[in-house]
Amino acid sequence: MGPRIALIAASLFGRLRDRWHGLPAAAWALPAILLFGCAQHGGAPATAVPEQAAGEAAAPAAGGSAAPNPIYSLFHRPLRTPDDAKEFLRLHGKGVQIFRCEAREGGQRWLNKLPEAELQDDAGKVVVRLGANQTFEHVDGSRLVGEVADHVPAPVDNALVWLLLKTRSYGKGALAGTAYVQRIDTIGGMPPEGCAASQLNQVLRVEFSADFIFFR
């Protein structure tokens, strides 16, 4: 059910409520909640992930919708990069987010373990590789280790959050002196909502893409 239909139906419920005002408020609250849920999620059930051999689960369909989601957009804002930080490099990354099914209170969940991605320049040349613990390694040997300084929800469905990483640089090269890295314009990279008990300790690799901006 789309947002426009939900608004029309909500208006109709309002008229009925005014006519039969003797009904308790709870009787009108349930249709409104159901309408909001349909407008946001489209009423589609979660897709089960089939069990795979060799301890690896089947990944969901690669990528996500690039169309803005009006609900998510309400919570989206610019990342808080310091005003004196200067952009010096922008790369496009493609790779996977690696998850493992682990037991947690209330059931099993896919927990993020590490990313594996290659970051390319405008010519399509691989310049930087992204690995565990938010590490970046340039082809010239210079490296970064990052920690999350800020994050915001992506403005599109089924996409990784946008990140601001405060970084420490090691070695001489193109990444020397890098103070911050932004991960923005994310598509994909999100696992299903949960995993089954039969999938415990299985690994899931979910494709994603994003832009990475480097600041000094």
C-alpha positions as CSV (number, residue, x, y, z in Angstrom):
1,M,0.0,0.0,0.0
2,G,1.5,3.4,-1.1
3,P,1.6,6.5,1.0
4,R,-1.1,8.2,-1.1
5,I,-3.6,5.3,-0.6
6,A,-2.7,5.3,3.2
7,L,-3.6,9.0,3.5
8,I,-6.9,8.5,1.7
9,A,-7.8,5.6,3.9
10,A,-6.8,7.5,7.0
11,S,-9.1,10.3,6.0
12,L,-12.0,7.9,5.5
13,F,-11.4,6.4,9.0
14,G,-11.4,9.9,10.4
15,R,-14.9,10.6,8.9
16,L,-16.2,7.3,10.3
17,R,-14.8,8.1,13.7
18,D,-16.5,11.5,13.8
19,R,-19.8,9.8,12.8
20,W,-19.6,7.0,15.4
21,H,-17.7,8.9,18.1
22,G,-19.0,6.5,20.8
23,L,-16.4,3.9,19.9
24,P,-13.3,3.7,22.1
25,A,-10.2,5.4,20.7
26,A,-8.3,2.0,20.6
27,A,-10.8,0.8,17.9
28,W,-9.5,3.5,15.6
29,A,-5.8,3.2,16.5
30,L,-5.3,-0.3,15.1
31,P,-6.3,0.6,11.4
32,A,-4.0,3.6,11.6
33,I,-1.0,1.5,12.8
34,L,-1.7,-1.1,10.1
35,L,-1.8,1.6,7.4
36,F,1.5,3.1,8.5
37,G,3.1,-0.3,8.5
38,C,1.9,-1.0,5.0
39,A,3.0,2.4,3.7
40,Q,6.5,1.9,5.1
41,H,7.2,-1.8,4.4
42,G,4.9,-2.6,1.5
43,G,3.4,-5.5,3.5
44,A,6.1,-7.9,2.2
45,P,7.2,-10.7,4.6
46,A,10.9,-11.3,5.4
47,T,12.5,-13.8,3.1
48,A,14.0,-16.9,4.7
49,V,17.7,-17.5,4.0
50,P,18.3,-21.1,2.9
51,E,21.0,-23.1,4.5
52,Q,24.2,-23.6,2.5
53,A,27.0,-26.1,2.6
54,A,30.5,-25.4,4.0
55,G,29.1,-23.1,6.7
56,E,28.1,-20.3,4.3
57,A,24.5,-19.0,3.9
58,A,23.0,-17.7,0.7
59,A,23.2,-14.0,0.5
60,P,20.1,-11.8,-0.2
61,A,19.7,-10.2,-3.6
62,A,22.7,-7.8,-4.2
63,G,22.2,-4.1,-3.8
64,G,19.3,-2.0,-2.6
65,S,16.9,0.5,-3.9
66,A,18.5,3.8,-4.9
67,A,15.1,5.6,-4.6
68,P,14.8,7.8,-1.5
69,N,12.6,6.5,1.3
70,P,10.6,9.3,2.8
71,I,10.6,7.6,6.3
72,Y,14.4,7.2,6.4
73,S,14.9,10.6,4.9
74,L,13.3,12.1,8.0
75,F,16.3,10.9,10.1
76,H,19.0,11.6,7.5
77,R,21.3,14.6,8.0
78,P,24.9,15.6,6.9
79,L,27.7,13.9,8.7
80,R,29.5,16.1,11.2
81,T,32.9,16.5,9.6
82,P,34.9,19.4,11.2
83,D,34.8,22.6,9.1
84,D,38.5,22.8,8.8
85,A,38.8,19.3,7.2
86,K,39.7,19.4,3.5
87,E,38.7,16.8,1.0
88,F,41.7,15.5,-1.0
89,L,40.5,12.1,-2.4
90,R,37.2,10.5,-3.4
91,L,36.9,6.9,-4.4
92,H,34.1,4.5,-5.2
93,G,34.0,1.2,-3.3
94,K,32.5,-2.2,-4.2
95,G,32.6,-5.3,-2.1
96,V,30.9,-7.3,0.6
97,Q,29.9,-7.0,4.2
98,I,30.5,-10.3,6.0
99,F,28.1,-11.5,8.7
100,R,27.9,-14.5,11.0
101,C,24.8,-16.0,12.5
102,E,25.2,-15.9,16.3
103,A,22.9,-16.6,19.2
104,R,21.7,-13.5,21.2
105,E,19.0,-12.9,23.7
106,G,15.7,-13.3,22.0
107,G,17.0,-15.4,19.1
108,Q,19.7,-15.6,16.4
109,R,21.0,-12.6,14.6
110,W,23.4,-11.8,11.7
111,L,26.3,-9.9,13.3
112,N,28.7,-7.9,11.1
113,K,32.3,-9.2,11.3
114,L,34.2,-7.2,8.6
115,P,34.0,-5.6,5.2
116,E,36.0,-6.6,2.2
117,A,36.0,-4.0,-0.6
118,E,38.1,-2.4,-3.3
119,L,38.0,1.4,-3.7
120,Q,38.5,2.6,-7.2
121,D,39.3,6.0,-8.8
122,D,37.4,7.6,-11.7
123,A,39.4,5.5,-14.2
124,G,38.3,2.3,-12.5
125,K,41.8,1.6,-11.0
126,V,41.9,0.0,-7.6
127,V,43.6,2.4,-5.3
128,V,42.7,1.4,-1.7
129,R,41.5,-1.8,-0.1
130,L,39.1,-1.8,2.9
131,G,39.3,-4.5,5.5
132,A,38.6,-5.5,9.1
133,N,38.3,-2.9,11.9
134,Q,37.8,-0.1,9.4
135,T,41.3,-0.3,7.9
136,F,42.3,1.2,4.6
137,E,45.4,0.2,2.7
138,H,46.7,2.2,-0.3
139,V,48.5,0.4,-3.1
140,D,51.6,2.6,-2.1
141,G,51.7,1.0,1.3
142,S,50.2,3.8,3.4
143,R,47.5,2.7,5.8
144,L,44.6,4.1,7.9
145,V,42.8,2.7,11.0
146,G,39.5,4.3,11.7
147,E,36.9,4.5,14.5
148,V,33.3,5.8,14.1
149,A,32.9,9.4,15.0
150,D,29.4,10.0,13.6
151,H,26.8,8.0,11.7
152,V,23.4,8.6,10.1
153,P,20.8,6.3,8.5
154,A,21.0,6.0,4.8
155,P,18.2,7.8,3.0
156,V,17.3,4.7,0.9
157,D,16.0,1.3,1.8
158,N,18.2,-1.7,2.7
159,A,21.5,0.2,2.8
160,L,24.3,0.6,5.2
161,V,24.4,3.6,7.5
162,W,26.6,6.5,6.4
163,L,29.8,6.8,8.5
164,L,32.3,9.4,9.5
165,L,35.5,7.7,10.6
166,K,38.2,9.5,12.6
167,T,41.5,7.9,11.4
168,R,45.1,7.4,12.3
169,S,47.6,7.1,9.4
170,Y,50.7,4.9,9.2
171,G,53.5,5.0,6.7
172,K,54.5,7.4,3.9
173,G,52.3,7.8,0.9
174,A,48.9,9.1,-0.4
175,L,47.0,8.4,2.8
176,A,49.6,10.0,5.2
177,G,48.0,12.7,7.3
178,T,44.4,11.6,6.7
179,A,42.3,12.7,9.6
180,Y,38.7,11.6,8.5
181,V,37.0,9.3,6.0
182,Q,33.3,9.5,5.1
183,R,31.4,6.5,3.8
184,I,28.3,7.9,1.9
185,D,25.9,7.0,-0.9
186,T,25.6,3.4,0.3
187,I,23.6,0.8,-1.6
188,G,23.0,-2.7,-0.2
189,G,25.1,-4.4,2.5
190,M,22.3,-5.2,4.9
191,P,21.5,-8.8,6.0
192,P,18.1,-10.3,6.6
193,E,16.5,-9.4,9.9
194,G,17.3,-12.7,11.6
195,C,18.7,-16.2,11.0
196,A,17.5,-19.6,12.0
197,A,18.9,-21.9,14.7
198,S,20.1,-24.2,11.9
199,Q,22.3,-21.4,10.5
200,L,24.3,-20.8,13.7
201,N,27.9,-20.0,12.9
202,Q,27.2,-19.8,9.2
203,V,28.7,-16.9,7.2
204,L,26.8,-14.5,5.0
205,R,28.4,-12.2,2.4
206,V,26.2,-9.3,1.3
207,E,27.3,-7.1,-1.6
208,F,27.4,-3.3,-1.2
209,S,28.7,-0.2,-2.8
210,A,29.5,3.2,-1.4
211,D,31.5,6.4,-2.0
212,F,34.5,7.1,0.3
213,I,35.8,10.7,0.9
214,F,39.2,11.3,2.5
215,F,40.0,14.5,4.4
216,R,43.1,16.0,6.0
